[in-house]
Amino acid sequence: MHPHSPSVDLADDIAATAGPSEASGSCDAADPAPVPAMTAPTGPVNAVSGLPRLRAGELQAQVLGVLASDSGKAFGVAQIAQQLHGRSTGAIGLACDKLVTLGQATRDNAQFTVTAAGISHHRAHPGPAPVPPVAAPTPRTPSPATPTPAAPPASAGSAATPVPACPAPTSGPVRRPNGQLYHPRRLAKRTDVDVLRQLRTEDVAVLLYGPPGTGKTSLIEAAFGDDLFTVPGDGDTTVGDIIGDYVPTESGGYEFVPGPLPRAMTSGGVLFIDDATLISPKVLAVVYPAMDGRRQIIIKAAGGQMITAKRGFYMVAGHNPGVHGAVLTEALASRFCAQIKVSTDYDLAAALGVDAHMVRAARNLSTRYDSGDIGWAPQLRELLAFKKLTDVLGVETAISNLVGIAPPEDRDAVIKAIKQTFGIATPAPLALGTQV
């Protein structure tokens, strides 16, 4: 286990430890020849940390260079990280372990010392020299189609500092990362997209709740665009799905790959936990330290790596009440100051071209759903699917398909509402017929 300090660029540094296997060689004593100078790094600069991005194996070469700079000294991981200007201590620990495996370093009580073979290898392959971070890394420029808050440069002690003010008020549809358009809705006398961005600026965590298919995910994608890191929640979600886990490498070893939470924290991004209440409370508890005043997590699987959230880090979650297995615990609810109900905008459905009769039937069913008479009603997702199927196969087929989608216990209510609004005979679920 390695003592760790906050990471600056965990994803880049872990990737930079993975290089081709090297023969360790064998020497009885260190060569007294001088250690060669390391070359300047040539990779692009990380916009968050200001450090150059390293290629595979280059961080390992830098670690070896630190050890070789004083062959008689034992270094701890934190000491190496300091000389490498804040590189991830988790990745440095992995690099040290690999050097030990290759015979290029020895380990004694979490202290590492270069071997003669390590010095020899460093002379032949000095690698890129460590350089300090750029003073003011350039923040990512948001796309005009999907305006998002710009991430400010990371700086010491800035973890709890609010992000800059939101961009200009949204007018018209917003393009989501998948290319589809989101049509903003009213919320607190503004558009929902602008409200969510303002809540992020003020670090007010948001829980969106409502039936599946009402547009919760679409709203979050429209509001935060490429800043978004998503955890798709279900009963099988594990801590590794959130924090990260070790994965096999081509060389036959393993490397730790950070999950959505540490990646969002180190980049100052937005973590969206979809269907959060389907995740086991014991698993979900792993995110609580990141939401509390600490804004830190410790990754035990990466040797105790500590991650501190950068400016702009924000968390939002989705909850589907009434879905089997969804449990909104007090511990989870108390961490979301803003809890916003999301229901279907039937006027929007009509404006998008959904058959007026179907919109009327859906409204009627929604009223009964809200009163608790039935457990399902068509939401925006089902209505847009109805329109697509109508355009392709006709309204009768679209009706039969919707009837088949309805849960068996609510199907009679759906059929009744459709018969009343369309004035048709009893529709049956869409199914194959006899041979033609």
C-alpha positions as CSV (number, residue, x, y, z in Angstrom):
1,M,0.0,0.0,0.0
2,H,1.3,3.5,-0.9
3,P,0.7,6.7,1.0
4,H,-1.1,9.0,-1.4
5,S,-1.9,12.7,-1.8
6,P,-4.5,14.4,-4.0
7,S,-4.3,13.6,-7.7
8,V,-3.8,16.3,-10.3
9,D,-4.4,14.1,-13.4
10,L,-5.2,10.5,-12.4
11,A,-6.4,9.3,-15.8
12,D,-3.4,10.6,-17.7
13,D,-0.9,9.4,-15.2
14,I,-2.3,5.9,-14.9
15,A,-2.3,5.6,-18.7
16,A,1.3,6.7,-18.7
17,T,2.4,3.8,-16.5
18,A,1.4,1.2,-19.0
19,G,4.3,0.5,-21.3
20,P,5.8,-2.5,-23.0
21,S,7.5,-5.1,-20.8
22,E,11.3,-4.6,-20.5
23,A,14.1,-6.9,-19.6
24,S,15.6,-6.0,-16.3
25,G,19.2,-7.0,-17.2
26,S,21.7,-7.9,-14.6
27,C,24.6,-5.8,-13.1
28,D,26.5,-6.3,-9.8
29,A,27.3,-2.6,-9.2
30,A,26.0,0.8,-10.4
31,D,27.9,2.3,-13.3
32,P,29.6,5.5,-12.0
33,A,29.0,7.2,-15.4
34,P,26.7,10.3,-15.1
35,V,23.0,10.0,-15.5
36,P,21.9,11.5,-18.8
37,A,19.6,14.5,-19.0
38,M,15.9,13.7,-19.7
39,T,14.3,15.1,-22.8
40,A,11.5,17.6,-22.8
41,P,8.0,16.2,-23.0
42,T,6.2,16.6,-26.4
43,G,2.6,15.7,-25.5
44,P,-0.3,18.3,-25.3
45,V,-1.0,20.0,-22.1
46,N,-3.9,18.7,-19.9
47,A,-6.5,21.5,-19.7
48,V,-7.3,20.8,-16.1
49,S,-3.9,20.1,-14.4
50,G,-1.7,22.1,-16.7
51,L,0.7,19.2,-16.9
52,P,1.9,17.6,-20.2
53,R,0.0,14.5,-21.2
54,L,2.4,11.5,-21.1
55,R,2.5,8.6,-23.5
56,A,2.4,5.0,-22.4
57,G,5.5,4.2,-20.2
58,E,6.7,7.8,-19.9
59,L,5.6,8.3,-16.3
60,Q,7.4,5.1,-15.4
61,A,10.5,6.5,-17.1
62,Q,10.1,9.7,-15.1
63,V,9.8,7.8,-11.8
64,L,13.0,5.8,-12.7
65,G,14.7,9.1,-13.4
66,V,13.9,10.4,-9.9
67,L,15.2,7.2,-8.3
68,A,18.4,7.3,-10.5
69,S,19.1,10.9,-9.6
70,D,20.3,9.7,-6.2
71,S,21.1,6.1,-6.4
72,G,21.9,5.8,-2.7
73,K,18.6,7.3,-1.5
74,A,15.3,5.5,-0.8
75,F,12.3,7.5,-2.0
76,G,8.7,7.4,-0.9
77,V,5.8,7.8,-3.3
78,A,5.0,11.2,-2.0
79,Q,8.6,12.4,-2.4
80,I,8.6,11.2,-6.0
81,A,5.3,12.9,-6.7
82,Q,6.7,16.2,-5.4
83,Q,9.6,16.0,-7.8
84,L,7.2,15.2,-10.6
85,H,5.2,18.4,-9.9
86,G,2.1,16.8,-8.6
87,R,1.6,13.7,-10.8
88,S,-0.9,11.2,-9.4
89,T,0.5,9.3,-6.5
90,G,-1.7,6.3,-7.3
91,A,-0.1,6.0,-10.7
92,I,3.4,6.7,-9.3
93,G,2.8,3.8,-6.9
94,L,1.9,1.5,-9.7
95,A,5.0,2.6,-11.7
96,C,7.2,1.9,-8.7
97,D,5.7,-1.6,-8.3
98,K,6.4,-2.3,-12.0
99,L,10.0,-1.1,-11.6
100,V,10.4,-3.6,-8.8
101,T,8.9,-6.3,-10.9
102,L,11.4,-5.5,-13.7
103,G,14.3,-5.5,-11.3
104,Q,15.0,-1.8,-11.8
105,A,14.1,-0.9,-8.2
106,T,13.8,-2.4,-4.8
107,R,11.2,-1.8,-2.2
108,D,11.6,-1.7,1.6
109,N,8.7,-0.5,3.8
110,A,7.1,1.6,1.1
111,Q,10.5,3.1,0.2
112,F,12.0,2.6,-3.3
113,T,15.6,2.5,-4.3
114,V,17.1,2.2,-7.8
115,T,19.1,-0.8,-8.8
116,A,22.1,-1.0,-11.0
117,A,19.8,-2.5,-13.7
118,G,17.5,0.5,-13.3
119,I,20.4,3.0,-13.7
120,S,21.5,1.2,-16.8
121,H,18.1,1.2,-18.3
122,H,17.6,4.9,-17.5
123,R,20.8,5.8,-19.3
124,A,19.6,4.0,-22.4
125,H,16.0,5.4,-22.1
126,P,16.0,8.6,-20.1
127,G,12.4,9.5,-21.0
128,P,10.8,13.0,-20.8
129,A,11.9,15.4,-18.1
130,P,9.3,16.4,-15.5
131,V,8.1,20.0,-16.0
132,P,5.9,22.1,-13.7
133,P,2.3,22.7,-14.8
134,V,1.4,25.6,-17.1
135,A,0.4,28.6,-15.0
136,A,-2.9,29.1,-16.7
137,P,-4.2,26.1,-18.7
138,T,-6.7,27.1,-21.3
139,P,-10.3,26.2,-20.3
140,R,-12.4,24.2,-22.8
141,T,-14.5,26.4,-25.0
142,P,-18.2,25.3,-25.0
143,S,-19.9,24.5,-28.2
144,P,-22.4,27.2,-29.3
145,A,-25.0,24.5,-29.7
146,T,-24.6,23.3,-26.2
147,P,-23.4,26.1,-23.9
148,T,-21.8,24.8,-20.7
149,P,-20.0,26.5,-17.9
150,A,-16.3,27.0,-18.6
151,A,-14.0,25.1,-16.3
152,P,-11.5,27.6,-14.6
153,P,-7.9,26.7,-14.2
154,A,-7.2,24.4,-11.2
155,S,-5.3,26.0,-8.3
156,A,-4.4,25.0,-4.8
157,G,-7.1,25.4,-2.3
158,S,-9.8,26.0,-4.9
159,A,-11.8,22.8,-4.4
160,A,-14.8,24.6,-2.8
161,T,-14.7,27.7,-4.9
162,P,-17.8,28.2,-7.0
163,V,-17.5,28.0,-10.8
164,P,-17.8,31.2,-12.8
165,A,-21.2,32.7,-13.7
166,C,-23.4,30.9,-16.1
167,P,-23.5,31.7,-19.8
168,A,-26.2,33.9,-21.4
169,P,-29.8,32.8,-20.9
170,T,-30.9,29.9,-23.1
171,S,-33.3,30.6,-25.9
172,G,-34.6,27.9,-28.2
173,P,-33.7,24.2,-28.3
174,V,-30.4,23.0,-26.9
175,R,-28.4,20.3,-28.6
176,R,-27.5,17.3,-26.5
177,P,-24.2,15.4,-26.9
178,N,-26.0,12.7,-29.0
179,G,-27.1,15.4,-31.5
180,Q,-30.7,15.4,-30.5
181,L,-32.5,18.6,-29.5
182,Y,-33.8,19.3,-26.1
183,H,-36.7,21.8,-25.8
184,P,-36.3,23.7,-22.5
185,R,-39.2,24.0,-20.0
186,R,-40.1,26.7,-17.5
187,L,-38.7,26.3,-14.0
188,A,-38.5,29.1,-11.3
189,K,-39.4,31.7,-13.9
190,R,-36.5,30.7,-16.1
191,T,-35.6,27.8,-18.4
192,D,-34.8,24.5,-16.7
193,V,-31.4,24.4,-18.4
194,D,-30.4,27.8,-17.0
195,V,-31.7,26.9,-13.5
196,L,-29.6,23.7,-13.4
197,R,-26.5,25.6,-14.6
198,Q,-27.0,28.2,-11.9
199,L,-27.5,25.5,-9.2
200,R,-24.1,24.1,-10.3
201,T,-22.5,27.5,-10.0
202,E,-23.8,27.7,-6.4
203,D,-23.0,24.0,-5.7
204,V,-26.6,23.1,-4.9
205,A,-27.0,19.4,-5.6
206,V,-30.1,18.4,-7.6
207,L,-32.3,15.3,-7.5
208,L,-34.7,15.0,-10.5
209,Y,-37.6,12.7,-9.8
210,G,-40.5,11.5,-11.9
211,P,-41.8,8.5,-14.0
212,P,-39.4,6.9,-16.5
213,G,-39.5,8.6,-19.9
214,T,-40.3,12.2,-18.8
215,G,-37.0,13.7,-19.9
216,K,-34.8,13.7,-16.8
217,T,-31.7,12.5,-18.6
218,S,-32.4,14.7,-21.6
219,L,-32.5,17.8,-19.4
220,I,-29.3,16.9,-17.6
221,E,-27.5,16.2,-20.9
222,A,-28.7,19.5,-22.3
223,A,-27.6,21.5,-19.3
224,F,-24.1,20.0,-18.9
225,G,-23.2,18.6,-22.3
226,D,-19.7,17.3,-22.5
227,D,-18.9,18.0,-18.9
228,L,-21.1,15.0,-17.9
229,F,-19.9,11.7,-16.4
230,T,-22.7,9.2,-16.0
231,V,-23.2,6.2,-13.7
232,P,-26.1,4.1,-15.0
233,G,-27.7,2.8,-11.8
234,D,-29.3,-0.6,-11.2
235,G,-29.4,-3.3,-8.5
236,D,-26.1,-4.7,-9.8
237,T,-24.1,-1.5,-9.7
238,T,-20.9,-2.0,-7.7
239,V,-18.4,0.4,-6.0
240,G,-16.0,-0.3,-8.9
241,D,-18.6,1.0,-11.4
242,I,-18.4,4.3,-9.6
243,I,-14.8,4.6,-8.3
244,G,-13.0,2.5,-10.8
245,D,-11.3,-0.9,-10.9
246,Y,-8.3,-2.9,-12.1
247,V,-8.5,-4.1,-15.7
248,P,-6.2,-6.5,-17.6
249,T,-3.5,-5.1,-19.8
250,E,-2.1,-6.5,-23.1
251,S,1.1,-7.4,-21.3
252,G,-0.7,-9.7,-18.9
253,G,-0.7,-7.4,-15.9
254,Y,-3.4,-5.1,-14.4
255,E,-3.8,-1.4,-14.2
256,F,-6.3,0.7,-12.3
257,V,-8.8,2.6,-14.5
258,P,-10.6,5.4,-12.6
259,G,-14.4,5.4,-12.7
260,P,-16.9,8.2,-13.4
261,L,-16.6,9.7,-9.9
262,P,-12.9,10.4,-9.7
263,R,-12.8,11.5,-13.4
264,A,-15.6,14.0,-12.7
265,M,-13.8,15.2,-9.6
266,T,-10.3,15.6,-11.2
267,S,-11.8,17.4,-14.2
268,G,-14.2,19.6,-12.4
269,G,-17.1,17.9,-14.3
270,V,-20.6,16.8,-13.5
271,L,-21.4,13.4,-12.1
272,F,-24.9,12.2,-13.0
273,I,-26.1,9.1,-11.1
274,D,-29.0,7.8,-13.2
275,D,-31.6,5.7,-11.4
276,A,-29.6,6.4,-8.2
277,T,-32.3,4.9,-5.9
278,L,-31.9,1.5,-7.6
279,I,-28.3,1.3,-6.4
280,S,-27.7,-0.4,-3.0
281,P,-27.4,2.2,-0.3
282,K,-24.1,0.6,0.9
283,V,-22.6,1.0,-2.6
284,L,-24.0,4.6,-3.1
285,A,-22.5,5.7,0.2
286,V,-19.1,5.8,-1.6
287,V,-20.1,9.2,-3.2
288,Y,-21.1,10.9,0.1
289,P,-17.6,12.2,1.0
290,A,-17.5,13.9,-2.4
291,M,-20.8,15.7,-1.7
292,D,-20.0,16.7,1.9
293,G,-17.7,19.6,2.9
294,R,-14.7,17.3,2.5
295,R,-15.1,17.0,-1.3
296,Q,-12.6,14.2,-1.1
297,I,-12.6,10.5,-1.6
298,I,-10.0,7.8,-0.9
299,I,-9.7,5.0,-3.4
300,K,-8.7,1.9,-1.4
301,A,-8.3,-0.1,-4.6
302,A,-5.6,2.3,-5.8
303,G,-3.5,2.0,-2.6
304,G,-5.3,4.7,-0.7
305,Q,-5.3,7.3,-3.4
306,M,-6.9,10.5,-2.2
307,I,-8.9,12.6,-4.8
308,T,-9.9,16.2,-4.1
309,A,-12.6,17.7,-6.3
310,K,-11.6,20.6,-8.5
311,R,-13.7,23.7,-9.1
312,G,-16.9,23.0,-11.0
313,F,-17.3,19.5,-9.7
314,Y,-21.1,18.9,-9.3
315,M,-23.4,16.1,-8.6
316,V,-27.0,15.4,-9.9
317,A,-29.1,12.3,-9.6
318,G,-32.3,10.8,-11.1
319,H,-35.0,9.0,-9.2
320,N,-38.0,7.1,-10.5
321,P,-40.6,6.8,-7.7
322,G,-42.8,3.7,-7.9
323,V,-40.3,1.7,-9.9
324,H,-39.7,-1.7,-8.2
325,G,-36.6,-1.6,-6.1
326,A,-36.2,2.2,-6.0
327,V,-35.5,3.3,-2.4
328,L,-34.9,7.0,-1.6
329,T,-33.1,6.8,1.7
330,E,-32.9,9.7,4.1
331,A,-29.1,9.7,3.8
332,L,-29.4,10.2,0.0
333,A,-32.3,12.7,0.1
334,S,-30.7,14.9,2.7
335,R,-27.7,15.5,0.4
336,F,-29.8,17.0,-2.4
337,C,-31.0,20.4,-1.4
338,A,-33.0,20.9,-4.6
339,Q,-35.5,18.1,-5.5
340,I,-37.3,18.8,-8.7
341,K,-40.3,16.9,-10.1
342,V,-40.2,16.1,-13.8
343,S,-43.4,15.2,-15.5
344,T,-44.4,15.0,-19.2
345,D,-45.1,18.2,-21.0
346,Y,-48.1,17.1,-23.1
347,D,-48.2,20.5,-24.9
348,L,-44.7,19.9,-26.0
349,A,-45.7,16.4,-27.2
350,A,-48.5,17.9,-29.3
351,A,-46.1,20.6,-30.7
352,L,-43.7,17.9,-31.7
353,G,-46.4,16.3,-33.9
354,V,-47.8,13.5,-31.7
355,D,-51.4,12.7,-32.7
356,A,-53.8,14.9,-30.8
357,H,-56.1,12.0,-29.9
358,M,-53.1,10.1,-28.4
359,V,-52.0,13.2,-26.4
360,R,-55.6,13.5,-25.0
361,A,-55.6,9.8,-24.0
362,A,-52.2,10.2,-22.4
363,R,-53.4,13.2,-20.4
364,N,-56.4,11.3,-19.1
365,L,-54.2,8.4,-18.1
366,S,-51.7,10.7,-16.4
367,T,-54.4,12.2,-14.3
368,R,-55.4,8.7,-13.1
369,Y,-51.7,7.9,-12.5
370,D,-51.2,11.0,-10.3
371,S,-54.3,10.1,-8.2
372,G,-53.0,6.5,-7.7
373,D,-55.7,4.8,-9.7
374,I,-53.3,3.2,-12.1
375,G,-49.6,2.5,-12.0
376,W,-48.6,3.6,-15.6
377,A,-49.3,6.2,-18.1
378,P,-47.6,7.0,-21.5
379,Q,-44.8,9.6,-20.9
380,L,-43.0,11.8,-23.5
381,R,-40.7,8.9,-24.4
382,E,-43.6,6.6,-25.3
383,L,-45.4,9.5,-27.1
384,L,-42.4,10.3,-29.3
385,A,-42.1,6.6,-30.1
386,F,-45.8,6.5,-31.0
387,K,-45.2,9.4,-33.5
388,K,-42.3,7.6,-35.1
389,L,-44.2,4.4,-35.5
390,T,-47.2,6.3,-36.8
391,D,-45.0,7.9,-39.5
392,V,-43.6,4.6,-40.5
393,L,-46.5,2.0,-40.1
394,G,-49.6,4.1,-39.5
395,V,-51.6,5.1,-36.5
396,E,-53.4,1.7,-36.0
397,T,-50.1,-0.1,-35.7
398,A,-48.8,2.6,-33.3
399,I,-51.9,2.1,-31.1
400,S,-51.4,-1.6,-31.0
401,N,-47.7,-1.2,-30.1
402,L,-48.6,1.2,-27.2
403,V,-51.2,-1.2,-25.9
404,G,-48.5,-3.9,-25.8
405,I,-46.0,-1.6,-24.1
406,A,-48.5,-1.0,-21.2
407,P,-48.0,-3.2,-18.1
408,P,-50.6,-6.0,-18.1
409,E,-52.1,-4.7,-14.8
410,D,-52.8,-1.3,-16.5
411,R,-53.5,-2.5,-20.0
412,D,-57.3,-2.4,-19.7
413,A,-57.2,1.2,-18.5
414,V,-55.0,2.2,-21.5
415,I,-57.3,0.4,-23.9
416,K,-60.3,2.2,-22.5
417,A,-58.7,5.6,-22.8
418,I,-57.6,5.0,-26.4
419,K,-61.1,3.7,-27.4
420,Q,-62.7,6.8,-25.9
421,T,-60.4,9.3,-27.6
422,F,-60.0,7.6,-31.0
423,G,-63.5,6.1,-31.2
424,I,-62.3,2.7,-32.4
425,A,-62.9,-0.9,-31.5
426,T,-60.9,-2.6,-28.8
427,P,-57.2,-2.6,-29.9
428,A,-55.0,-5.6,-29.3
429,P,-51.2,-5.6,-28.6
430,L,-49.0,-5.7,-31.7
431,A,-48.3,-9.3,-32.6
432,L,-47.4,-11.5,-35.6
433,G,-50.3,-12.9,-37.5
434,T,-50.8,-16.0,-39.6
435,Q,-48.5,-17.1,-42.4
436,V,-48.8,-15.1,-45.6
